[in-house]
Amino acid sequence: MRPETREPSCNSHKNSALPLGCNQRRKTDFDVWLADEFACTGEFTAFAVLVEITETQVQPLCSTYFNVIGNETNWGEMTILFAGAGRTWDGASFFPVTSPHGGGLDNPTARLRLRELESRIDGNPLVLNEGHFFDKWGRRLKVEEVGLQ
């Protein structure tokens, strides 16, 4: 597997609300995605999977979930949040989910669904593409299969 970086467009802290922030710099693909996602769904739970990227592989390192209660968070704040993982990571894939009645998931449901997602990714790293996958600079990524020669 190898990631494909896309050019930016123009346009474990479990169950903690993301901190508010002020984004005074150019928006990343992540920043645009988060604003759009929140505008479409309102509050949601985000599963985040941090990965290591090598020339031919994308390996999951760790995961967490958190509730998104607004769109004020930016990529810089996410990288600070992920620094607490204590792992060097190259990318993160986000999977937004809501409860059947809207809003974020309760803790037991979030933990169970995150474990199910981890199992799917362990079986097939292409599952990362089902989420919103970003490199460490907040640019969109896509995992592609690569044939080894």
C-alpha contacts under 8 A as a table, 3 or more apart, distances in Angstrom:
res1	aa1	res2	aa2	distance
1	M	55	E	7.86
1	M	56	T	4.90
1	M	57	Q	4.56
1	M	58	V	6.09
1	M	125	P	7.93
1	M	143	V	6.20
1	M	144	E	5.45
1	M	145	E	4.59
1	M	146	V	5.23
2	R	53	I	7.45
2	R	54	T	7.25
2	R	55	E	6.11
2	R	56	T	5.11
2	R	57	Q	5.76
2	R	58	V	6.68
2	R	143	V	5.64
2	R	144	E	5.49
2	R	145	E	6.58
2	R	146	V	6.52
3	P	53	I	7.41
3	P	58	V	7.54
3	P	141	L	6.01
3	P	142	K	5.35
3	P	143	V	4.42
3	P	144	E	6.09
4	E	141	L	5.35
4	E	142	K	5.10
4	E	143	V	6.29
4	E	144	E	7.05
5	T	135	D	7.61
5	T	139	R	6.90
5	T	140	R	6.06
5	T	141	L	4.72
5	T	142	K	6.82
6	R	139	R	6.64
6	R	140	R	5.45
6	R	141	L	6.07
7	E	139	R	6.93
7	E	140	R	7.43
8	P	28	T	6.59
8	P	29	D	5.61
8	P	139	R	5.87
8	P	140	R	7.19
9	S	29	D	6.40
11	N	32	V	7.42
12	S	63	S	7.86
12	S	64	T	5.78
12	S	65	Y	7.76
12	S	81	L	7.67
12	S	82	F	7.38
12	S	84	G	6.47
12	S	85	A	6.07
13	H	16	S	5.74
13	H	64	T	7.11
13	H	65	Y	7.33
13	H	66	F	6.73
13	H	81	L	7.41
14	K	64	T	6.13
14	K	65	Y	5.30
14	K	66	F	5.23
15	N	65	Y	6.33
15	N	66	F	4.40
15	N	67	N	5.60
15	N	107	N	6.98
16	S	66	F	5.48
16	S	67	N	6.14
17	A	66	F	6.45
17	A	67	N	5.30
17	A	68	V	6.00
17	A	69	I	6.51
18	L	66	F	7.45
18	L	67	N	7.14
18	L	68	V	6.27
18	L	69	I	7.43
18	L	73	T	6.52
19	P	72	E	7.94
19	P	73	T	6.44
19	P	77	E	7.70
20	L	72	E	5.43
20	L	73	T	5.63
21	G	72	E	5.62
21	G	73	T	5.48
21	G	74	N	7.00
21	G	77	E	7.52
22	C	72	E	6.88
22	C	73	T	7.66
22	C	74	N	7.85
23	N	26	R	7.86
23	N	27	K	7.56
23	N	72	E	7.84
23	N	73	T	7.97
23	N	74	N	6.45
27	K	30	F	7.82
27	K	31	D	5.63
27	K	32	V	6.71
28	T	31	D	5.08
28	T	32	V	6.47
28	T	75	W	6.93
28	T	137	W	7.65
28	T	138	G	5.41
28	T	139	R	6.26
29	D	32	V	5.20
29	D	33	W	6.10
29	D	134	F	7.81
29	D	138	G	5.80
29	D	139	R	5.15
29	D	140	R	6.09
30	F	33	W	4.99
30	F	34	L	6.05
30	F	74	N	7.50
30	F	75	W	6.25
30	F	134	F	6.93
30	F	138	G	5.22
30	F	139	R	6.66
30	F	140	R	7.38
31	D	34	L	5.27
31	D	35	A	6.32
31	D	73	T	7.67
31	D	74	N	5.43
31	D	75	W	6.17
31	D	138	G	7.78
32	V	35	A	5.33
32	V	36	D	6.19
33	W	36	D	5.14
33	W	37	E	5.92
34	L	37	E	5.09
34	L	38	F	6.04
34	L	71	N	6.15
35	A	38	F	5.30
35	A	39	A	6.09
35	A	71	N	5.17
35	A	72	E	7.97
36	D	39	A	5.06
36	D	40	C	6.23
37	E	40	C	5.20
37	E	41	T	6.03
37	E	42	G	7.54
38	F	41	T	5.28
38	F	42	G	4.70
38	F	43	E	6.45
38	F	44	F	7.71
38	F	70	G	6.76
38	F	71	N	6.17
39	A	42	G	5.90
41	T	44	F	7.08
41	T	102	G	7.96
42	G	69	I	7.51
42	G	70	G	7.71
42	G	102	G	7.96
42	G	103	G	6.79
43	E	67	N	7.33
43	E	68	V	5.61
43	E	69	I	4.87
43	E	70	G	6.82
43	E	98	T	7.64
43	E	102	G	7.50
43	E	103	G	4.65
43	E	104	G	6.03
44	F	67	N	5.85
44	F	68	V	5.40
44	F	69	I	7.00
44	F	96	P	6.34
44	F	97	V	5.77
44	F	98	T	5.01
44	F	99	S	7.85
44	F	102	G	7.58
44	F	103	G	4.90
44	F	104	G	4.18
44	F	105	L	7.33
45	T	65	Y	6.76
45	T	66	F	5.67
45	T	67	N	4.36
45	T	68	V	5.93
45	T	96	P	5.75
45	T	97	V	5.29
45	T	98	T	6.10
45	T	103	G	7.43
45	T	104	G	4.55
45	T	105	L	5.97
45	T	110	A	7.76
46	A	65	Y	5.47
46	A	66	F	5.53
46	A	67	N	6.18
46	A	68	V	6.88
46	A	94	F	6.12
46	A	95	F	5.43
46	A	96	P	4.44
46	A	97	V	6.23
47	F	63	S	7.22
47	F	64	T	5.91
47	F	65	Y	4.38
47	F	66	F	6.83
47	F	94	F	5.53
47	F	95	F	4.97
47	F	96	P	6.41
47	F	97	V	7.81
47	F	114	L	6.53
48	A	63	S	5.49
48	A	64	T	5.43
48	A	65	Y	5.90
48	A	92	A	6.41
48	A	93	S	5.61
48	A	94	F	4.59
48	A	95	F	6.51
49	V	60	P	6.69
49	V	61	L	7.39
49	V	62	C	5.96
49	V	63	S	4.32
49	V	64	T	6.74
49	V	92	A	5.38
49	V	93	S	5.25
49	V	94	F	6.64
50	L	60	P	6.01
50	L	61	L	5.59
50	L	62	C	5.52
50	L	63	S	6.02
50	L	89	W	6.13
50	L	90	D	7.46
50	L	91	G	5.82
50	L	92	A	4.42
50	L	93	S	6.71
51	V	58	V	6.39
51	V	59	Q	5.36
51	V	60	P	4.33
51	V	61	L	5.12
51	V	62	C	7.28
51	V	89	W	5.57
51	V	90	D	5.94
51	V	91	G	5.25
51	V	92	A	5.98
52	E	58	V	5.73
52	E	59	Q	5.17
52	E	60	P	6.43
52	E	61	L	6.60
52	E	88	T	7.59
52	E	89	W	5.16
52	E	90	D	5.11
52	E	91	G	6.67
53	I	56	T	7.88
53	I	57	Q	5.98
53	I	58	V	4.63
53	I	59	Q	6.53
53	I	89	W	7.84
53	I	90	D	5.77
53	I	91	G	7.21
54	T	57	Q	5.18
54	T	58	V	6.36
56	T	146	V	6.89
58	V	125	P	6.87
58	V	143	V	7.72
59	Q	125	P	7.50
60	P	121	I	7.69
60	P	122	D	7.51
61	L	87	R	7.68
61	L	89	W	7.57
62	C	85	A	7.74
63	S	114	L	7.95
63	S	118	E	7.87
64	T	114	L	7.62
65	Y	110	A	7.26
65	Y	111	R	7.98
65	Y	114	L	7.51
67	N	104	G	5.97
67	N	105	L	7.98
68	V	71	N	7.55
68	V	104	G	7.61
70	G	73	T	7.50
73	T	77	E	6.36
73	T	78	M	7.45
74	N	77	E	5.47
74	N	78	M	6.50
75	W	78	M	4.94
75	W	79	T	6.31
75	W	137	W	7.74
75	W	138	G	6.05
76	G	79	T	5.26
76	G	80	I	6.54
77	E	80	I	5.08
77	E	81	L	6.29
78	M	81	L	4.93
78	M	82	F	6.15
79	T	82	F	4.99
79	T	83	A	6.11
79	T	136	K	7.74
80	I	83	A	5.10
80	I	84	G	7.24
81	L	84	G	5.87
81	L	85	A	7.93
82	F	85	A	5.40
82	F	86	G	7.91
83	A	86	G	5.95
83	A	87	R	7.33
89	W	92	A	7.91
89	W	136	K	7.44
90	D	135	D	5.91
90	D	136	K	5.29
91	G	133	F	7.15
91	G	134	F	5.53
91	G	135	D	4.10
91	G	136	K	5.15
92	A	133	F	5.71
92	A	134	F	5.41
92	A	135	D	6.41
92	A	136	K	7.39
93	S	128	L	6.04
93	S	129	N	7.73
93	S	131	G	5.65
93	S	132	H	5.23
93	S	133	F	3.97
93	S	134	F	6.14
94	F	131	G	5.20
94	F	132	H	4.96
94	F	133	F	6.28
95	F	130	E	7.59
95	F	131	G	4.64
95	F	132	H	6.43
96	P	131	G	7.63
97	V	104	G	7.09
97	V	105	L	7.52
98	T	101	H	7.75
98	T	102	G	5.46
98	T	103	G	5.29
98	T	104	G	5.06
98	T	105	L	6.04
99	S	102	G	4.97
99	S	103	G	5.77
99	S	104	G	5.72
99	S	105	L	5.11
105	L	109	T	6.23
105	L	110	A	5.63
106	D	109	T	5.55
106	D	110	A	6.07
107	N	110	A	5.05
107	N	111	R	6.09
108	P	111	R	5.26
108	P	112	L	6.27
109	T	112	L	5.18
109	T	113	R	6.08
110	A	113	R	5.23
110	A	114	L	5.96
111	R	114	L	5.19
111	R	115	R	6.28
112	L	115	R	5.25
112	L	116	E	6.39
113	R	116	E	5.01
113	R	117	L	6.22
114	L	117	L	5.02
114	L	118	E	6.16
115	R	118	E	5.03
115	R	119	S	6.30
116	E	119	S	5.21
116	E	120	R	6.40
117	L	120	R	5.10
117	L	121	I	6.25
118	E	121	I	5.14
118	E	122	D	6.08
119	S	122	D	5.07
119	S	123	G	6.29
120	R	123	G	5.17
120	R	124	N	6.20
120	R	125	P	7.94
120	R	127	V	6.84
121	I	124	N	4.95
121	I	125	P	4.86
121	I	126	L	7.21
121	I	127	V	5.45
121	I	128	L	6.66
122	D	125	P	6.33
124	N	127	V	5.94
125	P	128	L	5.80
125	P	143	V	7.71
126	L	129	N	5.63
126	L	130	E	7.71
126	L	143	V	6.00
126	L	144	E	7.29
127	V	130	E	5.35
127	V	131	G	7.50
128	L	131	G	5.60
128	L	132	H	7.69
128	L	133	F	6.69
128	L	142	K	7.98
128	L	143	V	7.21
129	N	132	H	6.70
129	N	133	F	6.41
129	N	142	K	5.90
129	N	143	V	6.36
132	H	140	R	7.47
133	F	140	R	5.75
133	F	141	L	5.20
133	F	142	K	6.56
134	F	137	W	7.50
134	F	138	G	5.22
134	F	139	R	5.08
134	F	140	R	4.40
134	F	141	L	5.08
135	D	138	G	5.38
135	D	139	R	5.41
135	D	140	R	6.48
135	D	141	L	6.25
136	K	139	R	7.47
